[in-house]
């Protein structure tokens, strides 16, 4: 899987979440040093009014299985 594919999978996952009017902006995509088989896709989170309120939000994409999850959540 390349960076663009991992980013697309992360964005599809985020699209399934209830964002309550909030939006995200892509920051970066990297392969993990501790988990070289996993992509870390980072996003900043913005309020419905456009104010940066959190970041980075980390979405993890498993390179082999394609499994997508939010960092820190099982």
C-alpha positions, 0 to 999 in steps of 0.5 A, a space after each residue: 500500500 502506498 501513501 495515497 492509498 493509506 490516506 484514502 482509506 483513512 478519509 473513508 473511515 473518517 467519513 463514516 464518523 459523526 463529525 457534528 459539523 467539524 472538519 479535518 485537514 490532512 497534515 502528514 502520512 508516515 510509516 511508523 518507526 515502532 510499527 513499520 507495517 502501519 501508516 500513521 495519517 495525521 489530521 488537524 480538527 476544526 470546529 464548524 466555525 473553522 477554528 483549530 480545536 485539536 490535532 493531530 488526530 492520528 488514524 492508523 492504517 494497517 499496511 497488510 490488512 487494510 484495517 483502519 482505527 483511531 490511535 488510542 482506541 481499540 
